[in-house]
Amino acid sequence: MDRAVIVGTFEFIGFSLCKHLLEQGCEIDGIHFNKDKEDALINEKRLAIGRNANFYEKNYSSWINSKREIIKNDAIFIDIYDLYIKNELASLREKELIEEFLLKNLSEFKDQQVKIAFLLPIQWLKDISRTHSRLEDVIEILRENNISVSCFYMPVIYGPWQPKEFSFHQALANGKRVRINEREWIHDAIFIEDLICFLSDCADKPLGESCLLMSSVTGHWQKCAEYLSLAYNEDWHTPDLAKGKVIEKAIVCSVKFSEGLEKQRSHILSIESPDGL
């Protein structure tokens, strides 16, 4: 892959993917969600990227309302996962994304053989027919127009740059009482580097599937929670998911869960003000 557009380039998954692809020599249009208050870590992330001639940062508001050039074989990643976890879905401005970008460029997407990947929380599958009908409808329209669209539904992702909303981050950052976010999927977990390798590989292949991503390690989240001495209800059952035609794909774990968590701990300690994460 030579070029990618990452919507949510400074979010957890978006940034990790951006950094990885830049290291592979890929050219990136990084679309940064504009919010009322800029995340204190954004400058840290800019520093981590450095002065890279292949990285072009763009403000989401300006980008979505501008005339955008659709380039042949572009891979477009839209990181909705992080906005859901942080309860900031309003930043997506779904109506504008759908009408001003996705629907307006249907013919260009098809002609230029663009691939689009939606990065979604696994909870999206719990009520796929009602709560998220507008986005799901436009995904069907894209596919009906022979545009390559993939949806990746993900459980807890952990590792360096994980946001403070996750219980693993809280336990590693300060060890104080941990609050398990109601938006945190406690039934599975995937290490960020393994996820990013998978997404990067997918970008070089024909897309078009809806995949529920799962760890190759049984009880991955619980193993991490026990390593961090987190208290959780062992009787919590996996909610029913509207899986439909979703394909389950196991992501191979490249490191032991404890090593992944220690990588995350080391990263937190390397940041000057870990409480600001």
C-alpha positions in Angstrom: 0.0 0.0 0.0 1.4 3.4 -1.0 -1.2 5.7 0.5 -3.9 5.8 3.2 -6.4 8.2 4.7 -6.9 7.8 8.5 -9.9 9.5 9.9 -9.1 9.8 13.6 -5.4 9.8 13.2 -4.7 10.9 16.8 -7.1 8.4 18.4 -5.7 5.2 20.0 -6.1 2.8 17.0 -5.9 5.5 14.4 -2.6 6.8 15.7 -1.0 3.3 16.1 -2.0 2.4 12.6 -0.7 5.8 11.3 2.7 5.4 13.0 3.0 1.8 11.7 2.2 2.7 8.1 4.5 5.7 8.1 7.3 3.3 9.2 6.4 1.2 6.2 7.0 4.2 3.9 3.3 4.8 3.3 2.0 8.3 2.6 -0.7 9.3 5.1 -3.5 11.9 5.1 -4.1 12.1 8.9 -7.5 13.5 9.7 -7.7 14.8 13.2 -11.0 15.1 15.0 -11.5 18.6 16.2 -13.0 18.7 19.7 -13.8 21.5 22.2 -10.7 20.6 24.2 -7.6 19.1 22.5 -6.3 15.9 24.1 -3.1 16.7 26.1 -1.4 13.7 24.4 -1.8 15.0 20.9 1.4 16.9 21.0 3.1 13.8 22.3 1.8 11.9 19.3 2.9 14.6 16.9 6.4 14.3 18.4 6.3 10.5 18.1 5.6 10.9 14.4 8.3 13.6 14.0 8.9 15.6 10.9 7.7 13.0 8.4 7.4 14.2 4.8 4.8 11.5 4.2 2.4 12.7 6.9 -0.2 15.4 6.1 -2.3 16.4 9.1 -5.7 17.8 8.3 -8.5 19.2 10.6 -11.7 17.1 10.3 -14.0 20.1 10.0 -12.0 21.6 7.1 -11.5 18.2 5.5 -15.1 17.1 5.5 -16.3 20.4 4.0 -13.6 20.7 1.4 -13.2 19.4 -2.1 -11.1 16.2 -1.6 -9.0 14.5 -4.3 -9.8 10.8 -4.4 -6.6 9.0 -5.3 -6.5 5.6 -7.0 -6.2 2.6 -4.7 -6.5 4.8 -1.5 -7.2 2.9 1.7 -9.5 4.9 4.0 -9.7 3.9 7.6 -12.4 5.4 9.8 -11.8 5.0 13.5 -15.1 5.0 15.2 -14.0 2.6 17.9 -12.2 5.2 20.0 -15.0 7.7 19.8 -17.4 5.1 21.1 -15.2 4.1 24.0 -14.7 7.8 25.1 -18.4 8.6 24.5 -17.4 11.2 21.9 -19.4 9.9 18.9 -20.7 13.5 18.3 -17.2 14.3 17.0 -17.8 12.1 14.0 -20.6 14.3 12.8 -22.2 11.3 11.2 -24.6 13.1 9.0 -21.9 15.2 7.3 -19.6 12.2 7.0 -22.3 10.2 5.2 -23.7 13.0 3.0 -20.6 15.1 2.3 -18.0 12.3 2.0 -19.3 8.8 1.6 -22.4 9.4 -0.6 -21.0 12.4 -2.5 -18.0 10.4 -3.7 -19.6 7.1 -4.7 -18.6 7.2 -8.3 -15.0 8.3 -7.5 -14.6 5.6 -4.9 -15.6 3.0 -7.5 -13.6 4.5 -10.4 -10.5 4.8 -8.3 -10.9 1.4 -6.7 -10.8 2.9 -3.2 -11.0 0.5 -0.2 -12.8 1.7 3.0 -12.5 0.1 6.4 -14.6 1.0 9.4 -13.0 0.3 12.8 -15.9 -0.4 15.2 -16.5 -1.5 18.8 -17.8 -5.0 19.1 -20.9 -3.6 20.9 -22.0 -2.2 17.5 -23.2 -5.7 16.8 -25.6 -5.7 19.7 -28.1 -3.5 18.0 -26.9 -3.2 14.5 -30.4 -2.9 12.9 -31.6 0.1 15.0 -29.1 2.2 16.9 -26.6 2.5 14.0 -29.0 2.2 11.1 -27.8 5.3 9.2 -24.2 4.2 9.0 -25.1 0.6 8.3 -27.4 1.7 5.5 -24.7 3.7 3.8 -22.3 0.8 4.1 -24.9 -1.3 2.2 -25.1 1.5 -0.4 -21.4 1.5 -0.9 -21.3 -2.3 -1.3 -24.2 -2.1 -3.8 -22.1 0.2 -5.8 -19.3 -2.4 -5.9 -17.1 -0.4 -3.5 -14.8 -2.4 -1.3 -15.9 -1.9 2.3 -14.9 -3.8 5.4 -16.1 -3.5 8.9 -13.9 -4.7 11.8 -15.7 -5.2 15.1 -13.2 -5.2 18.0 -13.1 -6.1 21.7 -10.8 -4.4 24.2 -7.5 -3.3 22.6 -4.6 -2.7 24.9 -1.0 -1.6 24.8 0.9 1.7 24.4 -1.3 4.8 24.0 -4.4 3.0 25.4 -6.8 5.8 26.7 -7.6 6.4 30.4 -11.2 5.1 29.8 -9.9 1.5 29.9 -9.4 -0.3 33.2 -6.0 -1.7 32.2 -4.7 1.9 31.7 -6.1 3.0 35.1 -4.5 0.0 36.9 -1.1 0.6 35.2 -1.1 4.4 35.5 -1.9 4.9 39.1 -3.0 1.6 40.7 -5.9 3.3 42.4 -9.4 2.0 42.5 -10.2 1.0 38.9 -13.6 1.7 37.3 -14.6 -0.7 34.5 -16.2 1.5 31.9 -19.6 0.2 30.8 -18.4 0.6 27.3 -15.5 -1.7 27.9 -16.0 -5.2 26.4 -14.6 -7.5 29.1 -15.1 -10.7 27.2 -12.0 -10.5 25.0 -8.8 -8.5 24.4 -6.3 -8.0 21.6 -2.8 -6.4 21.9 -2.5 -3.3 19.8 0.5 -4.3 17.8 -1.2 -7.5 16.7 -4.3 -5.6 15.6 -2.2 -3.1 13.7 -0.3 -5.8 11.8 -3.6 -7.4 10.9 -5.1 -4.1 9.6 -2.0 -3.3 7.7 -2.0 -6.6 6.0 -5.7 -6.2 5.1 -5.0 -2.9 3.4 -2.9 -4.7 0.8 -5.7 -7.2 0.1 -9.1 -7.0 -1.5 -11.5 -5.9 1.3 -15.2 -6.3 1.6 -15.9 -8.4 4.7 -17.5 -7.7 8.0 -15.3 -9.4 10.6 -15.6 -9.9 14.4 -12.0 -9.9 15.6 -11.1 -12.1 18.4 -8.0 -13.1 20.2 -6.3 -16.5 19.6 -5.9 -16.6 23.4 -8.9 -17.9 25.3 -10.0 -15.6 28.2 -7.5 -12.9 27.1 -9.2 -10.0 28.9 -9.6 -12.1 32.1 -5.9 -13.1 32.0 -4.9 -9.5 31.7 -7.3 -8.5 34.5 -6.0 -11.1 36.9 -2.4 -10.1 36.1 -3.3 -6.5 37.1 -5.3 -7.8 40.1 -8.6 -6.2 38.8 -11.8 -7.2 40.6 -14.5 -8.3 38.1 -17.6 -10.3 38.2 -16.7 -13.8 36.9 -20.4 -14.4 36.3 -20.7 -11.7 33.6 -21.8 -13.5 30.5 -21.1 -12.5 26.9 -24.2 -10.6 25.6 -25.9 -11.9 22.5 -24.6 -10.3 19.3 -26.4 -9.7 16.1 -23.7 -11.4 14.1 -25.6 -11.9 10.9 -23.1 -12.4 8.1 -20.1 -11.3 10.2 -17.1 -13.6 10.0 -15.1 -14.4 13.1 -11.4 -13.9 12.7 -8.8 -14.8 15.3 -5.9 -12.4 15.7 -2.7 -14.3 16.6 -1.1 -13.0 19.8 2.6 -12.4 19.2 3.5 -11.7 22.9 2.4 -13.0 26.2 -0.4 -10.9 27.7 1.9 -9.9 30.6 4.6 -8.7 28.2 2.0 -6.6 26.3 0.8 -5.0 29.6 4.4 -4.3 30.7 5.0 -2.6 27.3 2.0 -0.4 28.1 3.3 0.3 31.6 6.7 1.3 30.2 5.1 3.6 27.8 3.0 5.3 30.5 6.1 5.8 32.6 7.9 7.4 29.6 5.2 10.1 29.3 6.0 13.1 31.4 2.5 13.4 33.0 0.9 9.9 33.1 -2.1 11.3 34.9 -2.9 13.3 31.9 -3.3 10.3 29.7 
